[in-house]
Amino acid sequence: MPREIITLQCTETKLKLYTTTKNKKKTTERLELMKYNPKLRKHTLHREVK
C-alpha cells in the first residue's frame, strides 16, 4: 500500500492536531500545510512528524 497515514504537528504550539495520508513513493519530502489551530484561533504552519 503506497499511501501512509501521517500526523501533522503545529510549529508554534507543538500540538498534534491533524492526520492525513500521503503517497510515500511520489512525495518523499516532509509535508507542510497551513491548517487552523483552535488554541491560537488562527491558521499556522503544520509539519509532518513520525
Buried (B, 14 or more C-beta within 10 A) or exposed (E): EEEEEBBBBBEEEEBEBBEBEBEEEEEEEEEEEEBEBEEEEEEBBBBBEE
